[in-house]
């Protein structure tokens, strides 16, 4: 193709880009007006159900246009557009388990985009406390890993949490072996979060069987240690590699290639239903035959599907030995008629009941709910 022909196409692309930015400016103007009205009505700036609605509509329209662009790209574009426009109303502050470079930080970026302020915290307790005290708008907590199961400490904190789950996201976990310098010589130890060490055990047993392993608070801490000592190798993700300028000695070293972690975003508001919702509850039942059967039956007779059902020892001062609480994720919003009826029945057959929140699902990197 001759340069003159390329020039013509590039001029057309430039013209389209000019139209896009003009339309974005128009969109930003409308967002500012919405922001004024939200502020007057004391409504939250973050409306995840609305964001899901926009992104799904754009993905569906993209499919109708046969643009050739994957829905992942469209979703990512709009997540950032929404993030930038939301910041015109208010730049959200997100508390997450630090330090920088953790998968929690990645989850925050995926769910909220880049136009937010991220606050790394030293513990899950601090993450939750910042949201409860109003120091941060959102507290982002890891809930469950597809390989290792639930994050027990998070579940314990949810029992007494004053915040509601307002959104949830699941991101892929791809572990790298990181070092300050290249090569496998003179490695003194492997450091990582305990879950990461378990998730990469097969690879480590095969490639570094005699190297000591040390569990630390997070993979971000591990990456910091590797940055400070060239004899230390860390297990962490791509974000940590970039943050701490480390060399990747090996990629995707986890035992299972399908490895994901769910994160819950907690805030002081409850989203409206959007049609692709999930509700989470905690239930304690009487110590008698058939008590749990009645709870499960309540969901069945109201045609409510359960997505997760898990027991955990109650960790309260009032709990007796071997007393359990049940953590349940179910399909639908608490304002849906069938869900409301089911939960009313559950309350009647429970000694403890807590609604953790109804929220839209962002299940895959760059993609919401049913489009995964």
BALOBA-1460 file (C-alpha; in Angstrom, 3 decimals):
// residues 372
<rec num="1" residu="x" x="0.000" y="0.000" z="0.000"/>
<rec num="2" residu="x" x="1.299" y="3.421" z="-0.933"/>
<rec num="3" residu="x" x="2.006" y="5.966" z="1.826"/>
<rec num="4" residu="x" x="-0.620" y="8.288" z="0.333"/>
<rec num="5" residu="x" x="-3.276" y="5.564" z="0.820"/>
<rec num="6" residu="x" x="-2.240" y="5.045" z="4.464"/>
<rec num="7" residu="x" x="-2.453" y="8.777" z="5.015"/>
<rec num="8" residu="x" x="-6.068" y="8.804" z="3.870"/>
<rec num="9" residu="x" x="-7.085" y="6.064" z="6.316"/>
<rec num="10" residu="x" x="-5.165" y="7.715" z="9.137"/>
<rec num="11" residu="x" x="-6.951" y="10.996" z="8.508"/>
<rec num="12" residu="x" x="-10.284" y="9.154" z="8.770"/>
<rec num="13" residu="x" x="-9.168" y="7.531" z="12.028"/>
<rec num="14" residu="x" x="-8.110" y="10.932" z="13.377"/>
<rec num="15" residu="x" x="-11.508" y="12.365" z="12.455"/>
<rec num="16" residu="x" x="-13.271" y="9.538" z="14.306"/>
<rec num="17" residu="x" x="-10.993" y="10.080" z="17.326"/>
<rec num="18" residu="x" x="-11.941" y="13.764" z="17.317"/>
<rec num="19" residu="x" x="-15.621" y="12.801" z="17.360"/>
<rec num="20" residu="x" x="-15.029" y="10.342" z="20.200"/>
<rec num="21" residu="x" x="-13.355" y="12.917" z="22.439"/>
<rec num="22" residu="x" x="-16.063" y="15.480" z="21.634"/>
<rec num="23" residu="x" x="-18.730" y="12.955" z="22.626"/>
<rec num="24" residu="x" x="-16.798" y="12.105" z="25.791"/>
<rec num="25" residu="x" x="-16.763" y="15.800" z="26.669"/>
<rec num="26" residu="x" x="-20.533" y="15.907" z="26.131"/>
<rec num="27" residu="x" x="-20.935" y="12.788" z="28.293"/>
<rec num="28" residu="x" x="-18.809" y="14.384" z="31.014"/>
<rec num="29" residu="x" x="-21.114" y="17.403" z="31.030"/>
<rec num="30" residu="x" x="-24.157" y="15.221" z="31.628"/>
<rec num="31" residu="x" x="-22.312" y="13.323" z="34.368"/>
<rec num="32" residu="x" x="-21.580" y="16.592" z="36.171"/>
<rec num="33" residu="x" x="-25.288" y="17.427" z="36.119"/>
<rec num="34" residu="x" x="-26.121" y="13.973" z="37.472"/>
<rec num="35" residu="x" x="-23.478" y="14.504" z="40.157"/>
<rec num="36" residu="x" x="-25.103" y="17.754" z="41.310"/>
<rec num="37" residu="x" x="-28.450" y="16.026" z="41.665"/>
<rec num="38" residu="x" x="-26.928" y="13.042" z="43.466"/>
<rec num="39" residu="x" x="-25.238" y="15.366" z="45.920"/>
<rec num="40" residu="x" x="-28.473" y="17.246" z="46.585"/>
<rec num="41" residu="x" x="-30.318" y="13.960" z="47.171"/>
<rec num="42" residu="x" x="-27.401" y="12.483" z="49.169"/>
<rec num="43" residu="x" x="-27.076" y="9.526" z="46.785"/>
<rec num="44" residu="x" x="-23.823" y="7.525" z="46.454"/>
<rec num="45" residu="x" x="-21.469" y="8.253" z="43.560"/>
<rec num="46" residu="x" x="-20.716" y="4.568" z="42.986"/>
<rec num="47" residu="x" x="-23.723" y="2.807" z="41.465"/>
<rec num="48" residu="x" x="-22.447" y="-0.626" z="40.411"/>
<rec num="49" residu="x" x="-25.806" y="-1.774" z="39.047"/>
<rec num="50" residu="x" x="-25.831" y="1.202" z="36.658"/>
<rec num="51" residu="x" x="-22.246" y="0.508" z="35.602"/>
<rec num="52" residu="x" x="-23.098" y="-3.128" z="34.847"/>
<rec num="53" residu="x" x="-26.122" y="-1.988" z="32.826"/>
<rec num="54" residu="x" x="-24.015" y="0.406" z="30.724"/>
<rec num="55" residu="x" x="-21.215" y="-2.063" z="30.046"/>
<rec num="56" residu="x" x="-23.554" y="-4.914" z="29.137"/>
<rec num="57" residu="x" x="-25.505" y="-2.658" z="26.786"/>
<rec num="58" residu="x" x="-22.302" y="-1.533" z="25.071"/>
<rec num="59" residu="x" x="-21.077" y="-5.116" z="24.706"/>
<rec num="60" residu="x" x="-24.407" y="-6.178" z="23.211"/>
<rec num="61" residu="x" x="-24.386" y="-3.228" z="20.811"/>
<rec num="62" residu="x" x="-20.829" y="-4.074" z="19.787"/>
<rec num="63" residu="x" x="-21.962" y="-7.604" z="18.921"/>
<rec num="64" residu="x" x="-24.820" y="-6.258" z="16.792"/>
<rec num="65" residu="x" x="-22.414" y="-3.994" z="14.887"/>
<rec num="66" residu="x" x="-20.010" y="-6.884" z="14.149"/>
<rec num="67" residu="x" x="-17.074" y="-4.559" z="14.783"/>
<rec num="68" residu="x" x="-14.613" y="-7.386" z="15.310"/>
<rec num="69" residu="x" x="-13.641" y="-5.894" z="18.662"/>
<rec num="70" residu="x" x="-13.835" y="-8.462" z="21.483"/>
<rec num="71" residu="x" x="-16.312" y="-7.711" z="24.262"/>
<rec num="72" residu="x" x="-13.375" y="-7.743" z="26.701"/>
<rec num="73" residu="x" x="-12.003" y="-4.654" z="24.940"/>
<rec num="74" residu="x" x="-15.348" y="-2.860" z="24.903"/>
<rec num="75" residu="x" x="-15.892" y="-3.607" z="28.595"/>
<rec num="76" residu="x" x="-12.403" y="-2.368" z="29.481"/>
<rec num="77" residu="x" x="-12.886" y="0.858" z="27.481"/>
<rec num="78" residu="x" x="-16.138" y="1.605" z="29.253"/>
<rec num="79" residu="x" x="-14.858" y="0.703" z="32.694"/>
<rec num="80" residu="x" x="-12.244" y="3.431" z="32.289"/>
<rec num="81" residu="x" x="-14.702" y="5.904" z="30.768"/>
<rec num="82" residu="x" x="-17.020" y="5.319" z="33.725"/>
<rec num="83" residu="x" x="-14.100" y="5.628" z="36.144"/>
<rec num="84" residu="x" x="-13.037" y="8.965" z="34.667"/>
<rec num="85" residu="x" x="-16.576" y="10.329" z="34.615"/>
<rec num="86" residu="x" x="-17.304" y="9.079" z="38.138"/>
<rec num="87" residu="x" x="-14.266" y="11.027" z="39.338"/>
<rec num="88" residu="x" x="-15.970" y="14.206" z="38.082"/>
<rec num="89" residu="x" x="-18.610" y="13.553" z="40.754"/>
<rec num="90" residu="x" x="-16.131" y="12.280" z="43.345"/>
<rec num="91" residu="x" x="-12.828" y="10.435" z="43.217"/>
<rec num="92" residu="x" x="-13.484" y="7.325" z="45.284"/>
<rec num="93" residu="x" x="-11.031" y="6.120" z="47.913"/>
<rec num="94" residu="x" x="-10.614" y="2.336" z="47.995"/>
<rec num="95" residu="x" x="-9.028" y="0.556" z="50.973"/>
<rec num="96" residu="x" x="-7.387" y="-2.788" z="50.147"/>
<rec num="97" residu="x" x="-4.942" y="-5.268" z="51.654"/>
<rec num="98" residu="x" x="-1.467" y="-3.977" z="50.823"/>
<rec num="99" residu="x" x="1.267" y="-3.331" z="50.176"/>
<rec num="100" residu="x" x="1.318" y="-2.171" z="46.562"/>
<rec num="101" residu="x" x="1.513" y="-4.880" z="43.937"/>
<rec num="102" residu="x" x="-0.958" y="-7.340" z="45.479"/>
<rec num="103" residu="x" x="-3.819" y="-9.050" z="43.684"/>
<rec num="104" residu="x" x="-6.114" y="-6.933" z="45.864"/>
<rec num="105" residu="x" x="-4.744" y="-3.831" z="44.158"/>
<rec num="106" residu="x" x="-5.282" y="-5.445" z="40.754"/>
<rec num="107" residu="x" x="-8.889" y="-6.282" z="41.686"/>
<rec num="108" residu="x" x="-9.455" y="-2.663" z="42.727"/>
<rec num="109" residu="x" x="-8.136" y="-1.404" z="39.389"/>
<rec num="110" residu="x" x="-10.271" y="-3.862" z="37.429"/>
<rec num="111" residu="x" x="-13.475" y="-3.063" z="39.319"/>
<rec num="112" residu="x" x="-13.106" y="0.701" z="39.734"/>
<rec num="113" residu="x" x="-10.751" y="1.730" z="36.928"/>
<rec num="114" residu="x" x="-7.718" y="3.965" z="37.365"/>
<rec num="115" residu="x" x="-9.405" y="7.218" z="38.417"/>
<rec num="116" residu="x" x="-9.617" y="6.297" z="42.101"/>
<rec num="117" residu="x" x="-7.347" y="6.726" z="45.112"/>
<rec num="118" residu="x" x="-6.074" y="3.404" z="46.454"/>
<rec num="119" residu="x" x="-5.101" y="3.038" z="50.114"/>
<rec num="120" residu="x" x="-3.019" y="-0.059" z="50.989"/>
<rec num="121" residu="x" x="-3.667" y="-1.384" z="54.509"/>
<rec num="122" residu="x" x="-1.677" y="-3.687" z="56.781"/>
<rec num="123" residu="x" x="-4.546" y="-6.034" z="57.672"/>
<rec num="124" residu="x" x="-8.065" y="-7.048" z="56.672"/>
<rec num="125" residu="x" x="-9.256" y="-5.487" z="59.927"/>
<rec num="126" residu="x" x="-7.797" y="-2.126" z="58.905"/>
<rec num="127" residu="x" x="-9.348" y="-2.409" z="55.433"/>
<rec num="128" residu="x" x="-12.806" y="-2.900" z="56.945"/>
<rec num="129" residu="x" x="-12.299" y="-0.288" z="59.659"/>
<rec num="130" residu="x" x="-11.477" y="2.469" z="57.161"/>
<rec num="131" residu="x" x="-14.784" y="1.892" z="55.403"/>
<rec num="132" residu="x" x="-16.772" y="1.683" z="58.628"/>
<rec num="133" residu="x" x="-15.285" y="4.948" z="59.927"/>
<rec num="134" residu="x" x="-15.908" y="6.726" z="56.632"/>
<rec num="135" residu="x" x="-12.195" y="7.229" z="55.978"/>
<rec num="136" residu="x" x="-12.532" y="5.281" z="52.700"/>
<rec num="137" residu="x" x="-15.552" y="4.955" z="50.412"/>
<rec num="138" residu="x" x="-15.046" y="1.239" z="49.753"/>
<rec num="139" residu="x" x="-13.406" y="-1.621" z="51.655"/>
<rec num="140" residu="x" x="-12.204" y="-4.351" z="49.275"/>
<rec num="141" residu="x" x="-11.815" y="-7.801" z="50.859"/>
<rec num="142" residu="x" x="-10.737" y="-11.161" z="49.375"/>
<rec num="143" residu="x" x="-13.518" y="-13.702" z="49.890"/>
<rec num="144" residu="x" x="-12.614" y="-16.955" z="48.182"/>
<rec num="145" residu="x" x="-9.991" y="-18.633" z="45.999"/>
<rec num="146" residu="x" x="-11.077" y="-21.266" z="43.487"/>
<rec num="147" residu="x" x="-8.253" y="-23.605" z="44.582"/>
<rec num="148" residu="x" x="-7.730" y="-22.997" z="48.302"/>
<rec num="149" residu="x" x="-11.311" y="-22.104" z="49.250"/>
<rec num="150" residu="x" x="-12.670" y="-19.283" z="51.380"/>
<rec num="151" residu="x" x="-10.639" y="-16.643" z="53.188"/>
<rec num="152" residu="x" x="-11.686" y="-17.531" z="56.734"/>
<rec num="153" residu="x" x="-10.685" y="-14.235" z="58.323"/>
<rec num="154" residu="x" x="-12.861" y="-12.296" z="55.871"/>
<rec num="155" residu="x" x="-15.883" y="-14.460" z="56.683"/>
<rec num="156" residu="x" x="-15.324" y="-13.920" z="60.407"/>
<rec num="157" residu="x" x="-15.163" y="-10.147" z="59.890"/>
<rec num="158" residu="x" x="-18.381" y="-10.118" z="57.851"/>
<rec num="159" residu="x" x="-20.374" y="-11.411" z="60.841"/>
<rec num="160" residu="x" x="-20.063" y="-8.073" z="62.639"/>
<rec num="161" residu="x" x="-19.283" y="-5.777" z="59.680"/>
<rec num="162" residu="x" x="-21.305" y="-2.545" z="59.535"/>
<rec num="163" residu="x" x="-20.953" y="-2.323" z="55.747"/>
<rec num="164" residu="x" x="-22.869" y="-4.081" z="52.962"/>
<rec num="165" residu="x" x="-21.398" y="-5.838" z="49.940"/>
<rec num="166" residu="x" x="-22.073" y="-3.522" z="46.995"/>
<rec num="167" residu="x" x="-20.153" y="-5.324" z="44.243"/>
<rec num="168" residu="x" x="-18.056" y="-8.403" z="43.664"/>
<rec num="169" residu="x" x="-15.406" y="-9.363" z="41.138"/>
<rec num="170" residu="x" x="-13.424" y="-12.489" z="40.319"/>
<rec num="171" residu="x" x="-9.957" y="-12.097" z="38.788"/>
<rec num="172" residu="x" x="-7.513" y="-14.681" z="37.398"/>
<rec num="173" residu="x" x="-4.460" y="-15.472" z="39.514"/>
<rec num="174" residu="x" x="-1.293" y="-15.962" z="37.462"/>
<rec num="175" residu="x" x="1.756" y="-16.460" z="39.646"/>
<rec num="176" residu="x" x="5.269" y="-15.465" z="38.530"/>
<rec num="177" residu="x" x="8.604" y="-16.332" z="40.116"/>
<rec num="178" residu="x" x="10.285" y="-12.951" z="40.598"/>
<rec num="179" residu="x" x="13.840" y="-11.912" z="41.410"/>
<rec num="180" residu="x" x="15.952" y="-8.780" z="41.401"/>
<rec num="181" residu="x" x="18.428" y="-10.411" z="38.988"/>
<rec num="182" residu="x" x="18.104" y="-13.116" z="36.337"/>
<rec num="183" residu="x" x="19.075" y="-16.772" z="36.760"/>
<rec num="184" residu="x" x="18.500" y="-19.529" z="39.306"/>
<rec num="185" residu="x" x="21.942" y="-19.476" z="40.949"/>
<rec num="186" residu="x" x="22.468" y="-18.627" z="44.639"/>
<rec num="187" residu="x" x="18.789" y="-18.522" z="45.640"/>
<rec num="188" residu="x" x="18.513" y="-18.507" z="49.438"/>
<rec num="189" residu="x" x="14.732" y="-18.821" z="49.842"/>
<rec num="190" residu="x" x="11.317" y="-18.542" z="48.200"/>
<rec num="191" residu="x" x="8.908" y="-16.083" z="49.845"/>
<rec num="192" residu="x" x="5.169" y="-15.669" z="49.272"/>
<rec num="193" residu="x" x="1.802" y="-15.644" z="50.981"/>
<rec num="194" residu="x" x="0.980" y="-19.074" z="52.421"/>
<rec num="195" residu="x" x="-1.789" y="-19.620" z="49.851"/>
<rec num="196" residu="x" x="0.565" y="-18.789" z="46.979"/>
<rec num="197" residu="x" x="3.134" y="-21.287" z="48.285"/>
<rec num="198" residu="x" x="0.452" y="-23.990" z="48.323"/>
<rec num="199" residu="x" x="-0.839" y="-22.991" z="44.898"/>
<rec num="200" residu="x" x="2.682" y="-23.318" z="43.421"/>
<rec num="201" residu="x" x="3.839" y="-26.339" z="45.429"/>
<rec num="202" residu="x" x="4.135" y="-28.738" z="42.468"/>
<rec num="203" residu="x" x="6.350" y="-26.368" z="40.489"/>
<rec num="204" residu="x" x="8.519" y="-25.583" z="43.511"/>
<rec num="205" residu="x" x="8.900" y="-29.280" z="44.405"/>
<rec num="206" residu="x" x="10.046" y="-30.002" z="40.858"/>
<rec num="207" residu="x" x="12.285" y="-26.990" z="40.157"/>
<rec num="208" residu="x" x="13.456" y="-25.737" z="43.573"/>
<rec num="209" residu="x" x="13.011" y="-28.735" z="45.908"/>
<rec num="210" residu="x" x="15.841" y="-27.869" z="48.306"/>
<rec num="211" residu="x" x="15.261" y="-24.116" z="48.589"/>
<rec num="212" residu="x" x="13.626" y="-23.055" z="51.905"/>
<rec num="213" residu="x" x="10.176" y="-21.479" z="51.685"/>
<rec num="214" residu="x" x="8.940" y="-18.643" z="53.874"/>
<rec num="215" residu="x" x="5.302" y="-17.568" z="54.242"/>
<rec num="216" residu="x" x="4.779" y="-13.800" z="54.585"/>
<rec num="217" residu="x" x="1.770" y="-11.479" z="54.972"/>
<rec num="218" residu="x" x="1.160" y="-10.989" z="51.254"/>
<rec num="219" residu="x" x="2.727" y="-11.467" z="47.845"/>
<rec num="220" residu="x" x="3.326" y="-7.716" z="47.779"/>
<rec num="221" residu="x" x="5.528" y="-8.046" z="50.877"/>
<rec num="222" residu="x" x="7.302" y="-10.949" z="49.165"/>
<rec num="223" residu="x" x="8.032" y="-8.778" z="46.131"/>
<rec num="224" residu="x" x="9.422" y="-6.047" z="48.396"/>
<rec num="225" residu="x" x="11.756" y="-8.602" z="50.001"/>
<rec num="226" residu="x" x="12.948" y="-9.776" z="46.588"/>
<rec num="227" residu="x" x="13.654" y="-6.189" z="45.602"/>
<rec num="228" residu="x" x="15.811" y="-5.718" z="48.705"/>
<rec num="229" residu="x" x="17.750" y="-9.004" z="48.493"/>
<rec num="230" residu="x" x="18.869" y="-10.510" z="45.182"/>
<rec num="231" residu="x" x="19.155" y="-13.971" z="46.766"/>
<rec num="232" residu="x" x="15.418" y="-13.999" z="47.535"/>
<rec num="233" residu="x" x="12.822" y="-15.035" z="44.956"/>
<rec num="234" residu="x" x="9.164" y="-14.104" z="45.379"/>
<rec num="235" residu="x" x="5.905" y="-15.506" z="44.095"/>
<rec num="236" residu="x" x="3.639" y="-12.671" z="42.974"/>
<rec num="237" residu="x" x="1.761" y="-11.295" z="39.979"/>
<rec num="238" residu="x" x="2.552" y="-9.099" z="37.005"/>
<rec num="239" residu="x" x="1.553" y="-5.948" z="38.874"/>
<rec num="240" residu="x" x="4.117" y="-6.657" z="41.606"/>
<rec num="241" residu="x" x="6.778" y="-7.302" z="38.966"/>
<rec num="242" residu="x" x="6.114" y="-3.885" z="37.446"/>
<rec num="243" residu="x" x="5.844" y="-2.047" z="40.783"/>
<rec num="244" residu="x" x="9.139" y="-3.393" z="42.133"/>
<rec num="245" residu="x" x="11.020" y="-3.702" z="38.810"/>
<rec num="246" residu="x" x="11.751" y="-7.417" z="39.158"/>
<rec num="247" residu="x" x="12.794" y="-10.068" z="36.640"/>
<rec num="248" residu="x" x="10.397" y="-12.951" z="35.957"/>
<rec num="249" residu="x" x="12.256" y="-16.272" z="36.097"/>
<rec num="250" residu="x" x="9.097" y="-18.269" z="35.284"/>
<rec num="251" residu="x" x="5.470" y="-17.506" z="34.444"/>
<rec num="252" residu="x" x="2.221" y="-19.260" z="35.414"/>
<rec num="253" residu="x" x="3.813" y="-21.529" z="38.009"/>
<rec num="254" residu="x" x="0.551" y="-22.252" z="39.865"/>
<rec num="255" residu="x" x="-0.557" y="-25.899" z="40.158"/>
<rec num="256" residu="x" x="-3.890" y="-25.251" z="38.448"/>
<rec num="257" residu="x" x="-4.173" y="-22.982" z="35.435"/>
<rec num="258" residu="x" x="-7.780" y="-22.057" z="36.270"/>
<rec num="259" residu="x" x="-7.090" y="-20.148" z="39.459"/>
<rec num="260" residu="x" x="-9.283" y="-17.210" z="40.450"/>
<rec num="261" residu="x" x="-9.945" y="-15.140" z="43.554"/>
<rec num="262" residu="x" x="-13.216" y="-13.407" z="44.435"/>
<rec num="263" residu="x" x="-13.200" y="-9.973" z="46.029"/>
<rec num="264" residu="x" x="-16.111" y="-8.197" z="47.706"/>
<rec num="265" residu="x" x="-16.442" y="-4.402" z="47.678"/>
<rec num="266" residu="x" x="-18.158" y="-3.194" z="50.860"/>
<rec num="267" residu="x" x="-19.763" y="0.213" z="51.288"/>
<rec num="268" residu="x" x="-22.474" y="2.086" z="53.181"/>
<rec num="269" residu="x" x="-25.137" y="1.702" z="50.494"/>
<rec num="270" residu="x" x="-27.179" y="-1.048" z="48.833"/>
<rec num="271" residu="x" x="-27.399" y="-1.200" z="45.019"/>
<rec num="272" residu="x" x="-30.733" y="-1.644" z="43.290"/>
<rec num="273" residu="x" x="-31.365" y="-4.825" z="41.337"/>
<rec num="274" residu="x" x="-30.086" y="-5.061" z="37.762"/>
<rec num="275" residu="x" x="-31.176" y="-8.583" z="36.769"/>
<rec num="276" residu="x" x="-27.777" y="-10.221" z="37.286"/>
<rec num="277" residu="x" x="-27.600" y="-9.986" z="41.057"/>
<rec num="278" residu="x" x="-26.389" y="-12.096" z="43.930"/>
<rec num="279" residu="x" x="-27.364" y="-11.899" z="47.601"/>
<rec num="280" residu="x" x="-25.153" y="-13.063" z="50.473"/>
<rec num="281" residu="x" x="-26.410" y="-13.958" z="53.947"/>
<rec num="282" residu="x" x="-25.162" y="-15.516" z="57.186"/>
<rec num="283" residu="x" x="-27.468" y="-17.884" z="59.056"/>
<rec num="284" residu="x" x="-27.325" y="-19.629" z="62.418"/>
<rec num="285" residu="x" x="-29.905" y="-22.363" z="63.124"/>
<rec num="286" residu="x" x="-31.307" y="-24.044" z="66.209"/>
<rec num="287" residu="x" x="-29.529" y="-27.150" z="67.469"/>
<rec num="288" residu="x" x="-32.295" y="-29.543" z="66.537"/>
<rec num="289" residu="x" x="-33.039" y="-32.203" z="63.929"/>
<rec num="290" residu="x" x="-34.208" y="-30.794" z="60.591"/>
<rec num="291" residu="x" x="-33.341" y="-27.168" z="61.344"/>
<rec num="292" residu="x" x="-31.013" y="-26.749" z="58.367"/>
<rec num="293" residu="x" x="-33.370" y="-28.752" z="56.138"/>
<rec num="294" residu="x" x="-36.053" y="-26.112" z="56.749"/>
<rec num="295" residu="x" x="-33.649" y="-23.376" z="55.657"/>
<rec num="296" residu="x" x="-32.726" y="-25.155" z="52.426"/>
<rec num="297" residu="x" x="-36.376" y="-26.004" z="51.781"/>
<rec num="298" residu="x" x="-37.240" y="-22.290" z="51.973"/>
<rec num="299" residu="x" x="-35.034" y="-21.620" z="48.957"/>
<rec num="300" residu="x" x="-36.269" y="-24.635" z="47.004"/>
<rec num="301" residu="x" x="-39.981" y="-23.870" z="47.353"/>
<rec num="302" residu="x" x="-39.404" y="-20.250" z="46.267"/>
<rec num="303" residu="x" x="-37.252" y="-21.273" z="43.281"/>
<rec num="304" residu="x" x="-34.135" y="-19.526" z="44.557"/>
<rec num="305" residu="x" x="-30.852" y="-21.038" z="43.346"/>
<rec num="306" residu="x" x="-27.947" y="-21.328" z="45.781"/>
<rec num="307" residu="x" x="-24.464" y="-20.524" z="44.498"/>
<rec num="308" residu="x" x="-22.511" y="-21.212" z="47.684"/>
<rec num="309" residu="x" x="-23.341" y="-22.898" z="50.966"/>
<rec num="310" residu="x" x="-20.571" y="-23.130" z="53.527"/>
<rec num="311" residu="x" x="-20.327" y="-23.670" z="57.265"/>
<rec num="312" residu="x" x="-17.792" y="-22.113" z="59.610"/>
<rec num="313" residu="x" x="-17.421" y="-22.286" z="63.411"/>
<rec num="314" residu="x" x="-19.026" y="-19.309" z="65.131"/>
<rec num="315" residu="x" x="-16.323" y="-17.105" z="66.648"/>
<rec num="316" residu="x" x="-18.300" y="-14.975" z="69.083"/>
<rec num="317" residu="x" x="-18.189" y="-14.801" z="72.854"/>
<rec num="318" residu="x" x="-21.741" y="-16.178" z="72.949"/>
<rec num="319" residu="x" x="-20.940" y="-19.204" z="70.772"/>
<rec num="320" residu="x" x="-20.803" y="-22.671" z="72.283"/>
<rec num="321" residu="x" x="-18.274" y="-25.299" z="71.244"/>
<rec num="322" residu="x" x="-19.091" y="-26.742" z="67.795"/>
<rec num="323" residu="x" x="-21.657" y="-24.017" z="67.057"/>
<rec num="324" residu="x" x="-21.636" y="-23.113" z="63.371"/>
<rec num="325" residu="x" x="-22.734" y="-20.292" z="61.107"/>
<rec num="326" residu="x" x="-23.680" y="-20.869" z="57.473"/>
<rec num="327" residu="x" x="-22.538" y="-18.521" z="54.709"/>
<rec num="328" residu="x" x="-24.884" y="-18.599" z="51.737"/>
<rec num="329" residu="x" x="-24.712" y="-16.941" z="48.310"/>
<rec num="330" residu="x" x="-27.958" y="-17.057" z="46.352"/>
<rec num="331" residu="x" x="-29.131" y="-15.900" z="42.964"/>
<rec num="332" residu="x" x="-31.232" y="-12.748" z="42.827"/>
<rec num="333" residu="x" x="-31.751" y="-9.453" z="44.654"/>
<rec num="334" residu="x" x="-33.267" y="-9.111" z="48.112"/>
<rec num="335" residu="x" x="-36.105" y="-7.042" z="46.617"/>
<rec num="336" residu="x" x="-37.046" y="-9.816" z="44.163"/>
<rec num="337" residu="x" x="-40.373" y="-11.292" z="45.290"/>
<rec num="338" residu="x" x="-39.194" y="-14.912" z="45.442"/>
<rec num="339" residu="x" x="-35.960" y="-14.004" z="47.237"/>
<rec num="340" residu="x" x="-37.825" y="-11.877" z="49.781"/>
<rec num="341" residu="x" x="-40.264" y="-14.716" z="50.534"/>
<rec num="342" residu="x" x="-37.439" y="-17.224" z="50.895"/>
<rec num="343" residu="x" x="-35.486" y="-14.998" z="53.277"/>
<rec num="344" residu="x" x="-38.578" y="-14.300" z="55.382"/>
<rec num="345" residu="x" x="-38.940" y="-18.069" z="55.828"/>
<rec num="346" residu="x" x="-35.247" y="-18.444" z="56.632"/>
<rec num="347" residu="x" x="-35.466" y="-15.769" z="59.338"/>
<rec num="348" residu="x" x="-38.316" y="-17.656" z="61.022"/>
<rec num="349" residu="x" x="-36.174" y="-20.795" z="61.231"/>
<rec num="350" residu="x" x="-32.934" y="-19.103" z="62.330"/>
<rec num="351" residu="x" x="-31.449" y="-17.973" z="65.626"/>
<rec num="352" residu="x" x="-29.073" y="-15.658" z="63.767"/>
<rec num="353" residu="x" x="-29.601" y="-13.957" z="60.414"/>
<rec num="354" residu="x" x="-27.585" y="-11.272" z="58.664"/>
<rec num="355" residu="x" x="-28.044" y="-9.871" z="55.182"/>
<rec num="356" residu="x" x="-24.578" y="-9.096" z="53.814"/>
<rec num="357" residu="x" x="-26.008" y="-7.358" z="50.755"/>
<rec num="358" residu="x" x="-27.411" y="-7.742" z="47.258"/>
<rec num="359" residu="x" x="-25.085" y="-6.699" z="44.466"/>
<rec num="360" residu="x" x="-24.312" y="-7.047" z="40.738"/>
<rec num="361" residu="x" x="-21.612" y="-9.468" z="39.637"/>
<rec num="362" residu="x" x="-18.457" y="-8.506" z="37.758"/>
<rec num="363" residu="x" x="-17.246" y="-12.059" z="37.315"/>
<rec num="364" residu="x" x="-14.395" y="-11.874" z="34.803"/>
<rec num="365" residu="x" x="-11.509" y="-9.521" z="34.106"/>
<rec num="366" residu="x" x="-12.996" y="-6.704" z="32.053"/>
<rec num="367" residu="x" x="-16.412" y="-8.330" z="31.778"/>
<rec num="368" residu="x" x="-19.528" y="-8.163" z="33.938"/>
<rec num="369" residu="x" x="-22.065" y="-10.851" z="34.873"/>
<rec num="370" residu="x" x="-23.636" y="-12.995" z="32.176"/>
<rec num="371" residu="x" x="-21.298" y="-11.888" z="29.378"/>
<rec num="372" residu="x" x="-18.453" y="-13.979" z="30.826"/>
